[in-house]
Amino acid sequence: MKNPLLKTMKIGFIGAGNMTQALVKGMVESKEIRPDHIMVSNRTQGKLLKLAEQFQVQTRAHNQEIIAECDVVIIAVKPQDFSTALEGLTGQFSDHQIVISLAAGIPFDSLEKQIPTGRLVRLMPNTPSIIGRGVIGFMSPDEDEGFVSSLMDDLFGGLGYVMKVDNEDQFEALMISCSSGTGFVFEMMMYWQDWIAERGFADDVSRKMTIETFLGAALLAAQSEGIEIEELQSRVTSKKGVTAAGLTSMRELEIERGLRISFEKAAMRSKEISRTQK
């Protein structure tokens, strides 16, 4: 059941980038939040005008106005811009406000130093949220965990799968596997498309073949409840067959090891960003 307070809450965004646009789209299309209850500020006017025209949300010239007017404040800026966006404003949050940070690499101890009041939440959507197929992870130390969890589901459920994580390590793993991981999947898709195109297929056909292969495999897994992915793979792999030959080569080339190293490199970079924010 949706929180009845949702209809009266005012939701504010500091920053109007791609993720803000995706979140606003999901909120407006859910019809649970009135567009005129959504407010957005940004350093430049272009993106604000686009949001106002497309979704009929309100815009504000200053970040301070977002903090003063909204029950939920979503800070949707890059980590390196976080402190600048809140410069001179950190004491203006109130205890009742939900303050959501989308900034990757800024852990809770750093957030609490910059925002000493308010009910803090870290949130990490990934780009498929734009089409309602995202993974949206969040964590919060708030004692009223049930309220926060319910609110996150209500606010972001229209964008995909909303899940709570228990600690910073899990949050980092979710960010790398689902947010950065989307980029890793696109990298593999580019290799796929290039190989097909090299065999004489037109670029648009190669792209379509690649997308449908990845999409079909993902949907098959999603609709095969109770069946492990390994079992689904075995169903398309006959002994000494074509698929088996390719899989053997992938394993000999240690594709898994390469992917794991990529994940760990991303994790190392995340920790580097965290250290610069403390």
C-alpha positions as CSV (number, residue, x, y, z in Angstrom):
1,M,0.0,0.0,0.0
2,K,1.3,3.4,-1.0
3,N,2.1,5.8,1.8
4,P,-0.8,8.3,2.0
5,L,1.7,11.1,2.8
6,L,3.2,10.6,-0.6
7,K,0.5,12.7,-2.2
8,T,1.3,15.7,-0.1
9,M,5.1,15.4,0.0
10,K,7.3,17.8,-2.0
11,I,10.3,16.3,-3.7
12,G,13.3,18.3,-4.6
13,F,16.3,17.6,-6.8
14,I,19.6,19.5,-6.6
15,G,21.0,18.8,-10.1
16,A,19.2,18.2,-13.4
17,G,21.3,15.6,-15.1
18,N,20.4,12.3,-16.8
19,M,19.6,10.5,-13.6
20,T,17.4,13.3,-12.3
21,Q,15.5,13.2,-15.6
22,A,15.1,9.4,-15.3
23,L,13.9,9.7,-11.6
24,V,11.5,12.5,-12.4
25,K,10.1,10.6,-15.4
26,G,9.4,7.5,-13.2
27,M,7.8,9.6,-10.4
28,V,5.5,11.5,-12.8
29,E,4.5,8.4,-14.8
30,S,3.7,6.5,-11.5
31,K,1.0,9.2,-10.9
32,E,1.7,8.9,-7.2
33,I,3.4,12.3,-7.1
34,R,2.0,15.5,-8.5
35,P,4.3,17.1,-11.0
36,D,3.9,20.5,-9.3
37,H,5.2,18.8,-6.1
38,I,8.5,18.1,-7.8
39,M,11.1,20.9,-7.8
40,V,14.5,21.0,-9.5
41,S,17.5,23.3,-9.3
42,N,20.6,23.3,-11.5
43,R,23.6,25.4,-12.2
44,T,22.4,26.1,-15.8
45,Q,18.9,26.8,-17.1
46,G,18.8,24.6,-20.2
47,K,18.1,21.3,-18.5
48,L,15.6,22.9,-16.1
49,L,13.6,24.3,-18.9
50,K,13.6,20.9,-20.6
51,L,12.3,19.2,-17.4
52,A,9.6,21.8,-16.9
53,E,8.4,21.6,-20.4
54,Q,8.4,17.8,-20.6
55,F,7.0,17.0,-17.1
56,Q,5.5,20.2,-15.8
57,V,7.6,20.2,-12.7
58,Q,8.7,23.4,-10.9
59,T,12.1,24.9,-11.2
60,R,14.1,26.9,-8.7
61,A,17.1,29.2,-9.3
62,H,18.9,28.3,-6.0
63,N,19.7,25.1,-4.2
64,Q,18.7,26.8,-0.9
65,E,15.1,27.0,-2.2
66,I,15.0,23.2,-2.7
67,I,16.1,22.6,0.9
68,A,13.7,25.2,2.3
69,E,10.6,23.9,0.5
70,C,10.9,20.1,0.2
71,D,10.3,17.1,2.4
72,V,12.6,14.9,0.4
73,V,15.8,16.4,-1.0
74,I,17.7,14.4,-3.6
75,I,21.3,15.5,-4.2
76,A,21.9,14.4,-7.8
77,V,25.3,15.8,-8.5
78,K,28.7,14.3,-9.3
79,P,30.9,13.5,-6.3
80,Q,33.4,16.2,-7.2
81,D,30.6,18.8,-7.2
82,F,28.9,17.6,-4.0
83,S,30.6,20.1,-1.6
84,T,30.2,23.0,-4.0
85,A,26.5,22.3,-4.4
86,L,25.9,22.4,-0.6
87,E,28.4,25.2,0.1
88,G,26.9,27.3,2.9
89,L,23.7,25.2,3.0
90,T,24.6,22.2,5.2
91,G,23.1,23.7,8.3
92,Q,19.8,24.4,6.6
93,F,18.4,20.9,6.5
94,S,15.8,20.0,9.2
95,D,15.6,16.8,11.2
96,H,12.4,15.6,9.5
97,Q,13.8,15.8,5.9
98,I,14.8,12.8,4.0
99,V,18.1,13.6,2.3
100,I,19.1,11.3,-0.5
101,S,22.6,11.3,-2.0
102,L,23.2,9.8,-5.5
103,A,26.9,10.7,-5.3
104,A,29.0,7.6,-5.9
105,G,32.0,7.2,-3.7
106,I,30.8,9.4,-0.8
107,P,30.3,7.2,2.2
108,F,28.0,7.8,5.1
109,D,30.6,9.2,7.5
110,S,31.4,11.9,5.0
111,L,27.8,12.6,4.3
112,E,27.1,13.0,8.0
113,K,29.9,15.5,8.3
114,Q,28.5,17.6,5.5
115,I,24.8,17.1,6.4
116,P,24.6,16.8,10.2
117,T,20.8,17.0,10.3
118,G,18.2,15.2,8.3
119,R,17.5,11.5,7.6
120,L,20.2,10.4,5.3
121,V,19.9,7.8,2.5
122,R,22.4,6.7,-0.1
123,L,20.7,5.7,-3.4
124,M,22.3,4.2,-6.5
125,P,20.1,3.8,-9.6
126,N,21.5,2.5,-12.9
127,T,20.8,3.8,-16.3
128,P,18.2,1.2,-17.3
129,S,16.0,3.0,-14.7
130,I,15.3,5.4,-17.6
131,I,13.1,2.6,-19.2
132,G,11.8,1.2,-15.9
133,R,14.1,-1.8,-15.9
134,G,16.7,-0.5,-13.4
135,V,18.2,-1.8,-10.2
136,I,17.9,0.8,-7.5
137,G,19.8,0.1,-4.3
138,F,19.6,2.1,-1.1
139,M,20.9,2.1,2.4
140,S,20.1,4.2,5.4
141,P,21.1,4.2,9.1
142,D,17.7,5.7,10.0
143,E,16.2,4.0,13.0
144,D,12.7,4.1,11.4
145,E,13.8,1.6,8.8
146,G,10.3,0.5,7.8
147,F,9.2,4.1,6.9
148,V,12.4,4.7,4.8
149,S,12.1,1.4,3.0
150,S,8.5,2.0,2.2
151,L,9.2,5.5,1.0
152,M,12.0,4.3,-1.3
153,D,9.7,1.7,-2.8
154,D,7.0,4.3,-3.3
155,L,9.3,6.9,-4.8
156,F,11.4,4.7,-7.1
157,G,9.4,1.5,-7.7
158,G,8.3,2.8,-11.1
159,L,12.0,2.7,-12.2
160,G,12.6,-1.0,-11.6
161,Y,13.8,-3.3,-8.8
162,V,14.2,-1.4,-5.5
163,M,16.4,-3.1,-2.9
164,K,17.9,-2.3,0.5
165,V,21.5,-3.2,1.2
166,D,22.9,-3.5,4.7
167,N,26.3,-1.8,4.6
168,E,28.8,0.2,2.6
169,D,30.5,-2.9,1.2
170,Q,27.2,-4.2,-0.2
171,F,26.4,-0.7,-1.5
172,E,29.7,-0.6,-3.4
173,A,29.2,-4.1,-4.8
174,L,25.7,-3.1,-6.0
175,M,27.1,0.1,-7.6
176,I,29.8,-1.8,-9.5
177,S,27.8,-4.8,-10.6
178,C,24.6,-2.9,-11.6
179,S,25.6,0.7,-12.3
180,S,29.1,0.3,-13.6
181,G,28.1,-3.2,-14.7
182,T,25.7,-1.7,-17.3
183,G,28.8,-0.2,-19.0
184,F,30.6,-3.6,-18.8
185,V,27.6,-5.3,-20.6
186,F,27.6,-2.6,-23.3
187,E,31.4,-3.3,-23.8
188,M,30.6,-7.0,-24.5
189,M,27.8,-6.0,-26.7
190,M,30.1,-3.9,-28.9
191,Y,32.4,-6.9,-29.3
192,W,29.4,-9.0,-30.3
193,Q,28.2,-6.5,-32.8
194,D,31.6,-6.0,-34.3
195,W,32.1,-9.8,-34.8
196,I,28.8,-10.2,-36.6
197,A,29.4,-7.1,-38.8
198,E,32.8,-8.6,-39.8
199,R,30.8,-11.6,-41.2
200,G,29.0,-9.4,-43.7
201,F,25.9,-8.3,-41.9
202,A,24.8,-4.6,-42.1
203,D,25.5,-2.5,-39.0
204,D,21.8,-2.1,-38.1
205,V,21.2,-5.8,-38.5
206,S,24.3,-6.6,-36.4
207,R,23.1,-4.3,-33.7
208,K,19.6,-5.9,-33.7
209,M,21.0,-9.4,-33.6
210,T,23.2,-8.5,-30.6
211,I,20.5,-6.7,-28.7
212,E,18.0,-9.5,-29.2
213,T,20.5,-12.1,-28.1
214,F,21.3,-10.3,-24.8
215,L,17.7,-9.4,-24.2
216,G,16.4,-12.8,-25.0
217,A,18.9,-14.5,-22.7
218,A,18.0,-12.1,-19.9
219,L,14.3,-12.5,-20.3
220,L,14.6,-16.3,-20.5
221,A,16.5,-16.3,-17.2
222,A,13.9,-13.9,-15.7
223,Q,11.1,-16.1,-16.7
224,S,12.7,-19.4,-15.6
225,E,12.0,-19.1,-11.9
226,G,13.8,-21.7,-9.8
227,I,16.2,-22.6,-12.6
228,E,19.8,-21.7,-12.1
229,I,21.6,-19.8,-14.8
230,E,24.1,-22.6,-15.1
231,E,21.3,-25.0,-15.9
232,L,19.9,-22.7,-18.6
233,Q,23.4,-22.6,-20.1
234,S,23.7,-26.4,-20.0
235,R,20.4,-26.6,-22.0
236,V,22.0,-24.9,-25.0
237,T,25.3,-26.8,-24.7
238,S,25.7,-30.3,-26.1
239,K,28.9,-32.2,-25.4
240,K,31.6,-31.6,-28.1
241,G,29.2,-29.2,-29.9
242,V,29.6,-25.7,-31.2
243,T,28.5,-24.0,-28.0
244,A,30.8,-26.2,-25.9
245,A,33.8,-25.4,-28.1
246,G,33.2,-21.6,-27.6
247,L,32.7,-22.0,-23.9
248,T,35.8,-24.0,-23.5
249,S,37.8,-21.3,-25.2
250,M,36.2,-18.6,-23.0
251,R,37.3,-20.6,-19.9
252,E,40.8,-21.2,-21.3
253,L,41.1,-17.5,-21.9
254,E,40.0,-16.9,-18.3
255,I,37.1,-14.5,-19.2
256,E,35.8,-14.9,-15.7
257,R,39.1,-13.7,-14.2
258,G,39.2,-10.8,-16.6
259,L,35.7,-9.7,-15.5
260,R,36.6,-10.1,-11.8
261,I,39.7,-7.9,-12.3
262,S,37.5,-5.3,-14.0
263,F,35.1,-5.4,-11.0
264,E,38.0,-5.0,-8.6
265,K,39.6,-2.2,-10.6
266,A,36.2,-0.3,-10.4
267,A,36.1,-1.0,-6.7
268,M,39.6,0.4,-6.2
269,R,38.6,3.6,-8.0
270,S,35.5,3.9,-5.9
271,K,37.6,3.7,-2.8
272,E,40.0,6.4,-4.2
273,I,37.0,8.7,-4.7
274,S,35.9,8.0,-1.2
275,R,39.2,8.9,0.3
276,T,39.2,12.3,-1.5
277,Q,35.8,13.1,-0.1
278,K,36.7,12.5,3.6
